[in-house]
Structure formats: C-alpha cells, structure tokens
Amino acid sequence: MKEQSAFAGMMRGLRLLSVCYWLLSFFIRGWLMQVFIRDKIKRRHRQSRLTTITARHMLKSFHIKVNLRNPERLQLLDKVNGLIVSNHVSYLDIIVLASCYPMVFITSLEMAANPILGDITRLGGSLFTNRKKRTTLPAEIANFTTALKEGFNVVLFAEGTSTNGASVYPFKKSLFQAAVNAEVDILPCCVRYAKLDGIPITSQPQRDIICWYATTTFLPHFWKLLKHDVEAEVSLLEPIHHDPKLNRQQLSELTHESILSAFFQS
C-alpha cells in the first residue's frame, strides 16, 4: 500500500511539473506577443493559436482523452467563422475546447481577477463580460460583434456560470445578440465528461472531481484533479445558420434545446 501511495504521489508530482512547464511556456510566449505584436487583431489570432497548442500539451499533462464527435463540422470554421455556444462545468472546458480548434473565449471579469486564471485568459486573447453590471452590456455586445466580424471563432458559455455537470442550465439570451449583429452562424457544442479513471461518471461525487462551480476553491480542486485520468466527449452539433428572422431569444432557445438533447443522449 505504501509503495502504491508513493507511486501515485510521484505521478501526481510529475503531472504538476508538466502543467507548470507548459504554463510557463505559455506565459513567456504570451508576454512576448503582448510586447512585440502591436496589431491587436494579429495578436489575438496568434494568442488563440498559442492557446490551442498549449491546450493540446495540457491534455497530456492532465491525462485527459478527448473524443470528438462530428469533427467534420470543424472544417466549416475553416471557411467561415461563427459563434460557438457550449455548456460549462469546469476550467477544463477551455482546455478541452481549445485543443480542438483556435478559439477566443468570452469569460467573466471575476475570472479575470483570479491571480492565475486571469493572466491565462488575458494572454489567451479572451473577451470579457461583467455578469453583475448590465449597464456595460451594450458595449460588450458591440465588442463581441466586432471580434466576430474580424473573423474570430468566439466561444460563449451561455449558462452564464459553471455548473455541477448534472444537466444544462437555461441560457442567458443577451450575448446571442452578437451573432445577430455580426450575421454569423451558431455552432452548438456539448461538452460531457464521460469517464473518471476508466469508470463511467454517474454520481455527483465523481462529477465534483471535475466540475468547478459555486464556492469550490481552485487550488485544492486542481490538486485533487491531478490524481485522476479523465475522458471527455465533445459533440459538435448541427449549425444554426444565420436567419434575419431569428432574434436572440429564439437563437438562445434553439441552441439550448440542441445542447440539452445531446447532453442526455450521449
């Protein structure tokens, strides 16, 4: 038992070292981009590609396997960008999604205030929203619309917060206005964590090892997660094509219905 415990501790330490190495590489390259690439659009494209490269290494560090369903739908993003809408349970979602394709994430100002995660989001080219102050909403929608018009694939976690992973919360409709204004398609995306250490996830205690929500403290959660192997499923669903007759409320409902259905069918 002692030998098994020592081996498990060593493996977790090696995973931590690997995570730290790729984070340090990300920070150094990200800071250099901030200093030397003055064009904001060009810099954000470089940042999104850096995030994808780093995320793919992080999957190996965390021992996360990603099963991508309908990968051919990523090819659509090579031709025309869009708003990617996903459910949200953990900081791992960003690593999992970013590993699939270069994307720009909409995240909260609360996340930006986090000493570690905030720096990661900024250096990754993220866009920010203030969930607690509705007076900033028009400016945020204009900012996200601009990013879409500039050709970025923007990711929206439409539940407005991370969840416990048992279901998909109702969507906040406001930020769907960016897709309406930019006249782009929406690509619904369902993220599920299917297995933990090779065992199908069926209980909340299992989900709580992965899900980061409510008052969960980051560092203890992160340290515990490093002990486990994770298998994730990313389902790219039928695109919702731009239609001037559809408003943000209708787009929100259609997207939620698509993701909720996929979540329980998987």
Sequence and secondary structure as in RCSB ss.txt:
>XXXX:A:sequence
MKEQSAFAGMMRGLRLLSVCYWLLSFFIRGWLMQVFIRDKIKRRHRQSRLTTITARHMLKSFHIKVNLRNPERLQ
LLDKVNGLIVSNHVSYLDIIVLASCYPMVFITSLEMAANPILGDITRLGGSLFTNRKKRTTLPAEIANFTTALKE
GFNVVLFAEGTSTNGASVYPFKKSLFQAAVNAEVDILPCCVRYAKLDGIPITSQPQRDIICWYATTTFLPHFWKL
LKHDVEAEVSLLEPIHHDPKLNRQQLSELTHESILSAFFQS
>XXXX:A:secstr
 HHHHHHHHHHHHHHHHHHHHHHHHHHHHHHHHHHH   HHHHHHHHHHHHHHHHHHHHHHHTEEEEEESGGGHH
HHHHS EEEEE    THHHHHHHHHS  EEEEEHHHHTSTTHHHHHHHTT EEE TT GGGHHHHHHHHHHHHHT
T  EEEETTSS   SSS      GGGHHHHHHT EEEEEEEEEEEETTEE  SHHHHHHH   TT  HHHHHHHH
TT  EEEEEEE   B   TT  HHHHHHHHHHHHHHHHHH 
